[in-house]
Amino acid sequence: MNSTTKFLLGFIAGALSGATVGLLLAPDKGEETRKLIVDKFDELAQKGKDFYETKKTKTTQE
């Protein structure tokens, strides 16, 4: 596993943990909090996919 992959996995884990704790401690209703968690997870998953595709494209071009 190279350093970029390790960094990406660490970043994703940290972001998910921070977002989850922050949302769970928020004073919103449970239904609103669950929707926020799902929305943030989807956003982060899309960013991860975009990052992966960018790196994959750069690797195949070199």
MDAnalysis code that builds the backbone (N, CA, C; Angstrom):
import MDAnalysis as mda
import numpy as np

u = mda.Universe.empty(186, n_residues=62, atom_resindex=np.repeat(np.arange(62), 3), trajectory=True)
u.add_TopologyAttr("name", ["N", "CA", "C"] * 62)
u.add_TopologyAttr("resid", np.arange(1, 63))
u.add_TopologyAttr("resname", ["MET", "ASN", "SER", "THR", "THR", "LYS", "PHE", "LEU", "LEU", "GLY", "PHE", "ILE", "ALA", "GLY", "ALA", "LEU", "SER", "GLY", "ALA", "THR", "VAL", "GLY", "LEU", "LEU", "LEU", "ALA", "PRO", "ASP", "LYS", "GLY", "GLU", "GLU", "THR", "ARG", "LYS", "LEU", "ILE", "VAL", "ASP", "LYS", "PHE", "ASP", "GLU", "LEU", "ALA", "GLN", "LYS", "GLY", "LYS", "ASP", "PHE", "TYR", "GLU", "THR", "LYS", "LYS", "THR", "LYS", "THR", "THR", "GLN", "GLU"])
u.atoms.positions = np.array([
    [0.859, -1.166, 0.000],
    [0.000, 0.000, 0.000],
    [0.909, 1.233, 0.000],
    [0.739, 2.123, -0.984],
    [1.615, 3.283, -1.052],
    [1.129, 4.402, -0.130],
    [1.941, 5.445, -0.010],
    [1.634, 6.510, 0.938],
    [0.373, 7.293, 0.552],
    [0.089, 7.435, -0.732],
    [-1.124, 8.137, -1.163],
    [-2.371, 7.370, -0.726],
    [-2.341, 6.076, -0.879],
    [-3.476, 5.243, -0.477],
    [-3.677, 5.305, 1.032],
    [-2.576, 5.218, 1.774],
    [-2.676, 5.299, 3.235],
    [-3.250, 6.642, 3.669],
    [-2.773, 7.707, 3.025],
    [-3.274, 9.040, 3.359],
    [-4.760, 9.139, 3.072],
    [-5.171, 8.672, 1.910],
    [-6.572, 8.749, 1.519],
    [-7.463, 7.975, 2.493],
    [-7.052, 6.778, 2.845],
    [-7.839, 5.979, 3.794],
    [-7.914, 6.650, 5.162],
    [-6.804, 7.198, 5.612],
    [-6.790, 7.909, 6.894],
    [-7.668, 9.144, 6.861],
    [-7.603, 9.874, 5.760],
    [-8.417, 11.073, 5.611],
    [-9.902, 10.729, 5.629],
    [-10.281, 9.715, 4.889],
    [-11.688, 9.304, 4.833],
    [-12.171, 8.849, 6.201],
    [-11.366, 8.043, 6.877],
    [-11.751, 7.563, 8.212],
    [-11.905, 8.729, 9.187],
    [-10.977, 9.656, 9.147],
    [-11.050, 10.817, 10.039],
    [-12.244, 11.703, 9.733],
    [-12.491, 11.923, 8.452],
    [-13.620, 12.766, 8.058],
    [-14.945, 12.137, 8.476],
    [-15.074, 10.833, 8.257],
    [-16.305, 10.141, 8.655],
    [-16.501, 10.181, 10.167],
    [-15.436, 9.941, 10.896],
    [-15.528, 9.959, 12.359],
    [-15.913, 11.339, 12.857],
    [-15.239, 12.356, 12.365],
    [-15.540, 13.720, 12.794],
    [-16.951, 14.143, 12.439],
    [-17.363, 13.845, 11.230],
    [-18.715, 14.222, 10.803],
    [-19.776, 13.491, 11.618],
    [-19.544, 12.217, 11.871],
    [-20.516, 11.430, 12.633],
    [-20.654, 11.955, 14.056],
    [-19.542, 12.189, 14.717],
    [-19.593, 12.706, 16.095],
    [-20.254, 14.078, 16.122],
    [-19.884, 14.928, 15.171],
    [-20.475, 16.257, 15.127],
    [-21.979, 16.215, 14.916],
    [-22.425, 15.359, 14.037],
    [-23.860, 15.270, 13.775],
    [-24.613, 14.630, 14.931],
    [-24.002, 13.655, 15.571],
    [-24.677, 13.007, 16.696],
    [-24.829, 13.941, 17.892],
    [-23.933, 14.888, 18.017],
    [-24.010, 15.840, 19.119],
    [-24.839, 17.079, 18.764],
    [-25.289, 17.167, 17.535],
    [-26.091, 18.310, 17.089],
    [-27.491, 18.231, 17.701],
    [-28.097, 19.373, 17.937],
    [-29.421, 19.389, 18.582],
    [-30.600, 19.195, 17.622],
    [-30.377, 18.542, 16.492],
    [-31.467, 18.307, 15.534],
    [-32.268, 17.072, 15.917],
    [-33.423, 16.918, 15.288],
    [-34.230, 15.720, 15.472],
    [-33.505, 14.529, 14.850],
    [-33.819, 13.339, 15.293],
    [-33.179, 12.129, 14.807],
    [-33.302, 11.935, 13.306],
    [-34.479, 12.191, 12.771],
    [-34.699, 12.012, 11.331],
    [-33.836, 12.986, 10.524],
    [-33.730, 14.217, 10.986],
    [-32.904, 15.213, 10.298],
    [-31.426, 14.840, 10.384],
    [-31.021, 14.354, 11.549],
    [-29.630, 13.961, 11.735],
    [-29.269, 12.789, 10.833],
    [-30.125, 11.800, 10.736],
    [-29.870, 10.652, 9.861],
    [-29.757, 11.088, 8.401],
    [-30.613, 12.013, 7.985],
    [-30.557, 12.514, 6.611],
    [-29.228, 13.243, 6.373],
    [-28.794, 14.036, 7.332],
    [-27.515, 14.731, 7.201],
    [-26.353, 13.752, 7.098],
    [-26.389, 12.695, 7.906],
    [-25.329, 11.690, 7.862],
    [-25.278, 11.021, 6.494],
    [-26.429, 10.644, 5.970],
    [-26.483, 9.998, 4.655],
    [-25.986, 10.949, 3.573],
    [-26.419, 12.207, 3.629],
    [-25.993, 13.189, 2.630],
    [-24.482, 13.395, 2.666],
    [-23.915, 13.538, 3.860],
    [-22.472, 13.744, 3.989],
    [-21.701, 12.515, 3.532],
    [-22.209, 11.331, 3.858],
    [-21.540, 10.108, 3.426],
    [-21.545, 10.004, 1.902],
    [-22.671, 10.317, 1.285],
    [-22.757, 10.281, -0.180],
    [-21.789, 11.285, -0.806],
    [-21.708, 12.472, -0.218],
    [-20.795, 13.506, -0.715],
    [-19.342, 13.042, -0.599],
    [-18.993, 12.483, 0.535],
    [-17.632, 12.001, 0.748],
    [-17.315, 10.819, -0.162],
    [-18.271, 9.935, -0.365],
    [-18.059, 8.792, -1.252],
    [-17.807, 9.270, -2.680],
    [-18.540, 10.283, -3.117],
    [-18.345, 10.821, -4.463],
    [-16.962, 11.457, -4.595],
    [-16.528, 12.176, -3.563],
    [-15.190, 12.780, -3.589],
    [-14.122, 11.694, -3.667],
    [-14.322, 10.609, -2.931],
    [-13.377, 9.496, -2.980],
    [-13.319, 8.869, -4.363],
    [-14.470, 8.685, -4.983],
    [-14.519, 8.121, -6.335],
    [-13.826, 9.047, -7.332],
    [-14.074, 10.348, -7.203],
    [-13.436, 11.317, -8.099],
    [-11.921, 11.291, -7.931],
    [-11.462, 11.233, -6.691],
    [-10.028, 11.188, -6.408],
    [-9.415, 9.926, -7.013],
    [-10.079, 8.804, -6.822],
    [-9.598, 7.530, -7.356],
    [-9.504, 7.585, -8.876],
    [-10.541, 8.083, -9.523],
    [-10.545, 8.162, -10.979],
    [-9.445, 9.095, -11.489],
    [-9.215, 10.190, -10.782],
    [-8.147, 11.114, -11.170],
    [-6.795, 10.429, -11.090],
    [-6.539, 9.738, -9.993],
    [-5.263, 9.045, -9.814],
    [-5.126, 7.910, -10.827],
    [-6.209, 7.199, -11.082],
    [-6.186, 6.094, -12.042],
    [-5.854, 6.618, -13.439],
    [-6.472, 7.728, -13.813],
    [-6.234, 8.326, -15.123],
    [-4.788, 8.794, -15.247],
    [-4.262, 9.445, -14.208],
    [-2.885, 9.924, -14.238],
    [-1.906, 8.772, -14.328],
    [-2.207, 7.677, -13.647],
    [-1.316, 6.518, -13.641],
    [-1.285, 5.858, -15.020],
    [-2.427, 5.742, -15.663],
    [-2.479, 5.084, -16.972],
    [-1.896, 5.964, -18.071],
    [-1.874, 7.273, -17.876],
    [-1.305, 8.179, -18.875],
    [0.213, 8.218, -18.818],
    [0.783, 7.879, -17.685],
    [2.249, 7.958, -17.532],
    [2.941, 6.799, -18.107],
])
